[in-house]
Amino acid sequence: MLRNIFDRNVSKHLRSRIITEYFDHNASEQLRYHNSTEYFDCNASEYLRSRIITEYFDRNASEHFRSCIITEYFDHNASEQLRYHNSTEYFDCNASEYLRSRIITEYFDRNASEHFRSHIIMEHFDRNALEHLRYCNSTEYFDHNASEHLRSRIITEYFDRNVSKHLRSRIIMEYFDHNASEHLRYRNSMEYFDRNASEHLQYRNSTEYFDRNASEQLRYHIITKYFDRNDSEHFRSRIITEYFDRNASEQLRSRIITEYFNRNASEHLRYHNSTEYFNRNASEQLRYHIITEYFDCNASEHFRS
């Protein structure tokens, strides 16, 4: 009788009543499946659609139908709680990678709670997802107001994987534009300096970091590390002159000058460092060292005088 009545043009109210009544009975799985799929093609109330889906999720249904319910339901204006339930439930199932990808990307386009967005990303990072989706999650999440802890986890976790050089560059540069904790900014710089990064990014990290209120120890580390690399003369000049404009310890100022004197620098910069330093309140010993060192070089007659 039920099968026959479903094939007729009956009132919407009766179709609704048959389904809700039948769900309270011990019917065959095939008929419950038929009722649910048929009803999805009708304009039913949101409450009943919600009940059908949640009820069916508690049963041993075919994976195909569970997939169909979720993908179909995502195209409707459902309550946030049910969308959350469908997604979390489906994540515990052995679903195809394509559907997992669709659920995550679709959910990111909606106004979901921050907690669930955090959960989706962290859960997906623990799975063997394709690189494109991992890239999308990270870049998309950076555009949102996420907690500092999760932003930190995404970056540090992603750094442990074999990702493209372009994304590593983007993550660092993007993160430098945010108000992150000093510890993470410090870790990004040091970690990235230990990798084979492009000279341009190394330059950007250092110059960007110099514009911020960083600890003296990190400023010292960036300079000394960078001096050990084959960089342009212009940047070496900028680091020194920039650092001289700051309130650095006398010992570091002395080390920068003496270290730089042992390198093949342009005569103009050697002259500039010395004359600039003479205008400051330096120790007598350092002033003596600069003069004696400089006299051993091919300096202009004017400065020797």
C-alpha positions in Angstrom: 0.0 0.0 0.0 2.8 2.4 0.9 4.6 1.7 -2.4 1.4 2.2 -4.3 0.5 5.5 -2.6 4.0 6.9 -3.3 3.4 6.4 -7.0 0.2 8.5 -6.9 -0.4 12.3 -6.9 -1.3 12.6 -3.2 -1.3 15.6 -1.0 2.0 16.8 0.5 0.5 16.4 4.0 -0.2 12.7 3.5 3.2 12.0 2.0 4.7 13.7 5.1 2.5 11.7 7.5 3.3 8.4 5.8 7.0 8.9 6.1 7.0 10.2 9.7 4.7 7.4 10.8 6.7 4.7 9.0 10.0 5.9 10.6 8.6 4.8 14.0 8.1 1.2 12.7 10.5 -1.7 12.1 10.4 -1.6 8.4 12.8 -3.1 5.9 15.9 -1.0 5.2 15.0 -0.9 1.5 11.7 0.8 2.1 13.2 3.3 4.5 15.8 4.1 1.9 13.1 4.5 -0.8 11.0 6.8 1.5 14.0 9.0 2.3 15.2 9.4 -1.3 11.7 10.1 -2.5 11.0 12.7 0.1 14.2 14.6 -0.7 12.7 15.4 -4.1 9.7 17.1 -2.4 9.4 20.5 -0.7 9.2 19.3 2.9 9.6 21.2 6.1 13.1 21.7 7.3 12.3 19.9 10.5 11.3 16.6 8.7 14.3 16.8 6.4 16.5 17.2 9.5 14.8 14.2 11.2 15.2 11.9 8.2 18.9 12.6 7.9 19.8 12.3 11.6 17.7 9.1 11.9 19.3 7.6 8.9 22.8 8.4 10.1 22.2 6.2 13.1 21.6 3.1 10.9 23.8 0.9 8.8 23.1 2.5 5.4 25.0 2.2 2.2 28.0 4.6 1.9 26.5 5.9 -1.4 23.3 7.0 0.3 25.2 8.6 3.2 27.2 10.5 0.6 24.1 11.6 -1.3 22.3 12.9 1.9 25.3 15.0 2.9 26.0 16.5 -0.5 22.3 17.1 -1.2 21.8 18.7 2.3 24.7 21.0 1.9 22.9 22.7 -1.0 19.9 23.6 1.3 19.5 26.2 4.1 19.8 23.8 7.0 20.4 24.7 10.6 24.1 25.1 11.7 23.8 22.3 14.2 22.8 19.7 11.6 25.4 20.8 9.2 28.0 20.5 12.0 26.6 17.0 12.8 26.7 15.8 9.3 30.3 16.9 8.7 31.7 15.5 11.9 29.8 12.2 11.5 31.0 11.8 7.9 34.6 12.5 9.0 34.5 9.3 11.0 33.5 7.3 8.0 35.6 5.9 5.2 34.4 8.3 2.6 36.0 9.2 -0.7 38.6 11.9 -0.7 36.6 14.0 -3.1 33.6 14.3 -0.7 35.9 15.1 2.3 37.4 17.8 0.1 34.0 19.1 -0.8 32.6 19.2 2.7 35.6 21.2 4.0 35.8 23.7 1.1 32.0 24.2 1.1 31.9 24.7 4.9 34.7 27.3 4.7 32.4 29.5 2.5 29.8 29.6 5.3 29.6 31.5 8.6 30.5 28.6 10.8 31.6 28.6 14.4 35.4 29.2 14.9 35.6 26.0 16.9 34.3 23.8 14.0 36.6 25.5 11.5 39.5 24.8 13.8 38.4 21.2 14.1 38.1 20.6 10.4 41.5 21.9 9.7 43.3 20.1 12.5 41.5 16.8 11.7 42.3 17.1 8.0 45.9 17.8 8.7 46.2 14.4 10.3 45.0 12.7 7.2 46.6 11.8 3.9 45.0 14.6 1.9 46.0 15.9 -1.5 48.5 18.8 -1.5 46.1 21.2 -3.1 43.5 20.9 -0.3 46.2 21.3 2.4 47.3 24.4 0.6 43.7 25.7 0.3 43.0 25.1 4.0 46.1 27.0 5.1 45.7 30.0 2.8 42.0 30.2 3.4 42.3 30.0 7.1 44.9 32.8 7.2 42.2 35.2 5.9 40.1 34.5 9.0 40.3 35.6 12.6 41.6 32.4 14.0 43.2 31.8 17.4 47.0 32.4 17.5 47.5 28.8 18.7 45.9 27.3 15.5 47.8 29.7 13.2 51.0 28.7 15.0 50.1 25.0 14.6 49.3 25.3 10.9 52.6 27.0 10.1 54.8 24.7 12.2 52.9 21.6 11.0 53.1 22.6 7.4 56.9 23.3 7.7 57.4 19.7 8.6 56.1 18.5 5.2 57.5 18.5 1.7 55.6 21.5 0.4 56.3 23.8 -2.5 58.8 26.6 -2.0 56.2 29.1 -3.1 53.8 28.2 -0.2 56.6 28.3 2.4 57.4 31.7 1.2 53.8 32.9 1.3 53.1 31.5 4.8 56.1 33.4 6.2 55.5 36.7 4.5 51.7 36.5 5.3 52.4 35.7 8.9 54.8 38.7 9.2 51.9 41.0 8.4 49.9 39.7 11.4 50.2 40.5 15.1 51.8 37.2 16.1 53.6 36.4 19.2 57.3 37.3 19.3 58.2 33.6 19.9 56.6 32.5 16.6 58.0 35.4 14.6 61.4 34.4 16.1 60.9 30.7 15.2 59.8 31.5 11.6 62.9 33.6 10.9 65.4 31.2 12.4 63.7 28.1 10.8 63.5 29.7 7.4 67.2 30.9 7.6 68.2 27.3 8.0 66.6 26.4 4.7 67.5 26.9 1.1 65.3 30.0 0.5 65.6 32.5 -2.2 67.8 35.5 -1.5 64.9 37.8 -2.0 62.9 36.3 0.9 65.9 36.1 3.2 66.4 39.8 2.5 62.7 40.5 3.1 62.5 38.7 6.4 65.5 40.5 7.7 64.5 44.0 6.6 60.9 43.4 7.7 62.0 42.2 11.1 64.3 45.2 11.6 61.2 47.4 11.4 59.7 45.7 14.5 60.5 45.8 18.2 62.4 42.5 18.3 64.7 41.3 21.0 68.3 42.3 20.8 69.4 38.7 20.7 67.3 38.0 17.5 68.5 41.1 15.8 72.1 40.0 16.5 71.3 36.5 15.2 69.8 37.7 12.0 72.8 40.0 11.3 75.5 37.5 12.1 73.7 34.7 10.2 73.2 36.9 7.2 76.8 38.0 7.2 77.8 34.4 6.6 76.0 34.3 3.3 76.9 35.6 -0.1 74.6 38.6 -0.3 74.6 41.9 -2.1 76.9 44.6 -0.9 74.0 47.0 -0.7 72.2 44.9 1.9 75.3 44.4 4.0 75.7 48.2 4.0 72.0 48.6 5.0 72.2 46.2 7.9 75.2 48.0 9.4 73.9 51.5 8.9 70.4 50.6 10.0 71.8 48.9 13.1 73.9 51.9 14.0 70.8 54.0 14.3 69.5 51.8 17.1 70.4 51.5 20.8 72.6 48.5 20.5 75.2 47.3 23.0 78.7 48.7 22.5 80.1 45.2 22.2 77.9 44.4 19.2 78.6 47.7 17.5 82.4 47.0 17.9 81.9 43.5 16.6 80.0 44.6 13.5 82.7 47.1 12.5 85.7 44.8 13.2 84.0 41.9 11.5 83.1 44.0 8.5 86.7 45.2 8.2 87.9 41.7 7.7 85.7 41.4 4.6 86.1 42.6 1.0 83.9 45.7 1.4 83.9 48.8 -0.8 86.2 51.6 0.2 83.3 53.9 0.4 81.6 51.8 3.1 84.7 51.3 5.1 85.2 55.1 5.0 81.5 55.7 6.0 81.6 53.3 8.9 84.7 54.9 10.3 83.6 58.5 9.9 80.1 57.7 11.3 81.5 55.9 14.3 83.9 58.9 15.1 80.8 61.0 15.6 79.7 58.8 18.4 80.8 58.3 22.0 82.9 55.2 21.4 85.6 53.8 23.7 89.1 55.1 23.2 90.4 51.6 22.4 87.9 51.1 19.5 88.7 54.6 18.1 92.4 53.6 18.2 91.7 50.3 16.5 89.7 51.8 13.7 92.4 54.4 13.0 95.3 51.9 13.0 93.3 49.3 11.0 92.3 52.0 8.5 95.9 53.2 8.1 96.8 49.8 6.8 94.3 50.2 4.0 94.4 52.2 0.9 92.5 55.1 2.3 92.1 58.6 0.9 94.8 61.1 1.8 92.1 63.3 3.3 91.0 60.8 5.9 94.6 59.7 6.8 95.2 63.4 7.4 
